Amino acid sequence: MNKDFLWGGAVAAHQVEGAWNIDGKGPNISDMMLVGGANKSRIITDNIISGAYYPNHEAIDFYHHYKEDIALFKEMGFQCFRTSISWARIFPKGDEKEPNEEGLKFYDNLFEEMLKNGIKPIITLSHFEMPFYLVKKYGGWRNRKLIDFFINFATVCFKRYHHQVKYWLTFNEINNQSNYNSEGSVFTNSGIIFNNDEDKEKVVYQASHYELVASAKAVKIAHEIDSSLMIGCMIAMTPIYPYSCNPDDMLKAIGSNHKRFWYTDVHVRGYYPGYMKKFFERKDFCLDIINEDLDILKKGTVDYIAFSYYMSFSVKGDGNIYLDYDESKDLCNNPYIQKSDWGWPIDAKGLRYTLNYLQDRYELPMFIVENGFGAYDTFENGIVHDQYRIAYLKAHIQQMKDAVEIDGVNLLGYTVWGCIDCVSFSTGEMQKRYGFIYVDKNNDGKGTLKRYKKDSFSWYQKVIETNGEIL
Ligand code: BG6
């Protein structure tokens, strides 16, 4: 890997910080979600139910432990660390004019601590953390007004932190909501709770459009504030393979990938691709897309593509000439790969495939900002032997290296997801663990919050020290 390649780890504010109602922070959307499980969706509550357990309220209390945690990251050799700025810490309700100074100070201190330890911040603006008030009062991203609220937030952040933070991401995994039948994905991406009888697909496309406009505006503003800033999009990259070389499977895979990745086309190229225009026409969606939006999309194309990679999917042709894709129904099993305890397909080669796919299509620098293995750990006397995690990461890093060293893709860095155990986004569990650092806390919220190094800690330390030579 080249000498500037950035190795590190990643989390999101709501999954680690806790301190959910401290120093002026308002409730965000993740604060309203109860704990779920491998086969149990997280319930979204309308108010905080007294006595109920909300895993993100305390999380791993990074808010009060960040110095200790950053010291551990430094010991592992991290050159960068990705987290997010919790929107509701800066704008507790979301529609205020002025930010909450206490919230801003927390990130002043956090970034300073990181930089003091030689760790570059990689910062996401919106990682499932919009103020819940915006959901209640405005209906989340179904409302065009959200663009202004987001831009106010983004501008405050760019102005305040541009000397400390060079790499930014706008919306985390903006394309999760392409699975429009998943209430959890639409709520966490867009703060939308569906009404009975509405066309969910249309609602999601409208919200997505507003987010893409907001993202493009943010890119433009960031560059006006400081032309050296690098602003990226962030895509959940789950390539969809054809089940076989049957031409029907091949075509279905093209249509399915269009539906998951059109977001990247707009972020990178600055306009809607032909297949989306035809799709909107056919569906007769009549979306609120004005000329000014199209202009801003052109002016705010991203500087790099950040993505998460955990798995690949597969589809079979089904005779639908339009190649329509409904993720809640259309995926099929890939017989060549195994799955995790949470049913996530494990496909290391898919990472090399992904890097090539994005490189061929866009020729922009890329950043792998999430990759990792959620697994049950056995903790005994302060020790966790997590060979399975090392094996997963080793296989993925090898594929990443092959993509860079053999295929010549342009990659800026790699951050392992959940480098310290944190609350699972999809299930709210603590025991779906990704970390190199074990945090003593269980699914029911009990534990001392003490941190311990797992076996993977020294393994990753060696990987970084040798710039990926020794895996
Ligand atoms: C991504 C998200 O979807 O995957 C993270 O950006 C999330 O927030 C990660 O934590 C892993 O998912 P989970 O559900 O296992 O925590």
Boltz pocket constraint, residues with backbone or C-beta under 6 A from the ligand:
constraints:
  - pocket:
      binder: B
      contacts: [[A, 12], [A, 15], [A, 172], [A, 173], [A, 236], [A, 308], [A, 370], [A, 374], [A, 417], [A, 423], [A, 424], [A, 425], [A, 426], [A, 427], [A, 432]]
      max_distance: 6.0
